[in-house]
Amino acid sequence: MVNETFDPILSRMADRLEFKLSPAALEKLAAHYELVMQANPLLHLTGPVSAEEFAERHTLESLAILKFLPDGAKFVDIGPGGGFPSIPCLIARPDLSATLIESKIKKAEFLAEAAVKLDLADRVNVVNRQFDEVPNLVGNFITCRALDKFSERLPRLLRRFSGKQFLLFGGPALRDALSAAHRRFDEILLPNSDRRFLFVVTK
């Protein structure tokens, strides 16, 4: 059932996007919110947030990568937890497909179940392993939003997926880590934030 509080909040915020979300997509995004909230007490998929914060910080922020994904793109989401940024993007764009690499088994099970409930299962592959243990990944784009010890693990991530396009979410610490790794990147300030960015890392 669509959340009666979340749905109008999301609809109102979505009006500010550069593209339009269909009514069906809005309904599925609200259903994703419900799934995350139901599982959150046990799995800690997100920190404590209001419906408005969830819509802005998790759902709509995730959609920032869409402008960099061409039609039919296949991408890899490292450590998606509750499904960010991959699930909102897959809901918004039926042409996309993704591999979700989640090392925690309970969260990986949640992602697989959510993909079925949201009618995404034919476009989602959930892998319950560490990112550097997964061979032969399909996709030219790597995204990551909330990897544990992100800055510390960044050099391994860059080496593992050398030659891919990286779309990484983070703040000043991630910027410093990218600079230290001598990688060129563009940074895009995320909506309603002064310290969170999308880093588009040059191949």
N, C-alpha and C positions, 0 to 999 in steps of 0.2 A: 504494500500500500504506500502511495506517495505521502511523504511527510508533509503535514499541513502547514508547518512553520517553514521548513526548508524550501519547499517548492516555490512560493512567491519570492522569497529572498533571492534564490538562485535566478529566477526569471528576471527580476529587476536588475541584478548585477550583470546578467548576460547581455542586456541591452547595450552595455558599454563596450562589448567586444567588437573587433574588426569584422567578424563574420557572425552569421546568425545560427543559433542552435535550433533545431527542429523541435516541435512539441514532444515527439517521441524521445529525442535525445535528452531533453530536460527531465522527462519522466524517469528515464533510466539513471540519470545522474542523481536524482533524488533517491531512487531505489538503492544506488550504491552507498549513499550517505546512510540509509537505514541499515544496510548490511554491516557497515563499519561500526556504527553505534551499537548494534546488537553484540558484535564480537569484541568490542573495545574493553569491557571490564576484565575479560580473560586474557586477551592477546596484546593489549596496549598498542594498538595500531596508530593512534595519534595521541597527543597530549590533550588535556582538558580544553575544549573549545566550545564556544557557542555555535549555533547553527549558522549564524552570519559569518563568524570567523572561519568555519569549516568551508563554507561556500567560496569565500574570498581566498583564504590561505592555501587550501588544499585543492578544491575542485577547479576553480577558474585559473589559479596560478599554474596548474598542470598544463592547461591548454596553451600556454605561451610557446611551447615547442612546435605547435601545429604549423606555423608559417614556414618552418624549416624542413618539413617533411613533404616531399613531392607525392603526387598521386601514386597509390599502390605501394608506398614505402613499407619496408619491414624494419623494425627497430628492436633494440634490446634494452630492457629496463633493469638496472642493477639495484637490488635491495628495495623493491617497491613497497614492502610492508603491507599497507592497506590497499595498494594499487595505484600509487602516485609516482610519476605522472601518467602511467600507461593506460589505466582503465578509463579515466575521463577522455583521453585522446581517442581511444578505440570506440567509445560511445559516440563521440562527436563526428568521427570520420570512419564510415563503414569500409573505406578502401584500405585502411591500415591493418597490419598484423604485427604481432610482437611476441618476443620471448621474454618472460619475466623470470629473472634469476633471484631466488630468495633462499638464503641459507638456513633460515629457521623453519623447521618442519611444520609447525602449527600455522605459521603465517603462509607458507606455501600451500597448505591444505585450504586455508581460507580463500586464497587467490583462485585456486582451481574451482572451488565451489561457487565463488562469486562470478567467475566467468560463465559457468553454466546458468546460473540464475539470471544473469544479465544478457543471455543469448550471445555471448562473445566466444564461446568455447571453440568454434571452428577457426578463430583467428588468433587464439592465444595458446602458447606453449609455456607451462610453468615448470621450471627446473629447480629442484631443491638441492643446490650445491653452492659452494663458494664460486665467485665469478672466475677465478683463475683456474678452476678445475673443470670448466665446461669446454669441450672441444667443438670445433666445426659449427660455430654459431652463424645463423643466417641473418643478414641485416647489415646495412651500411651505416646505421646511426646508433650511437650509444647514449643513453640518458641515465641520469642518476640524480636523485633529489635528497636523499637522507641516509646515505651510507654511514655506518658507524666509523668514527675516526677517519672521516672523508679525506681531509688534507694529508694525513699520514699515509693513507692507502692509495692516494692519487698516482704516484709514480708507477705502482704495480698495474693500476687500471690503464694508464696510458700505454704501458708496454704491452699488456695483454691484448689490447685492441688497436694496436698500431695500424694506421692507415684508415681508420674509421672516422666519421664525423661525430664529435662529442657535443652534447647539449646538457650542460651541468648546472644545477641549481646550488647556490651558496652565497656566502657573504665575503667580507674582506679576507678571512683566513684562506678561503679557497682561491681567491685572486692571487694572494701571495704565493700559494703553493704552485699555481700554474706558472707564475713568473719565475719561480725558482726552478721549475722544470724546463724553462726556456721555450714555453709554448706560446704562440701568438693566439690572441682571442679577442672577440668583441664581447662587451658586456651590456646587457639590457636591464635597466632597473625595473623590477617587478611592480605591478600596480599597488599603490597605497603602502609603499615600503621605502625606506631610505637606506637599508642595509642588505637587502636580498636582491640577488641578480640571477639572470640566466646568462651563463657564459657559453658562447658559441666558439668552440675551439677549432682553429684551423687544422686541417689534415696535415 
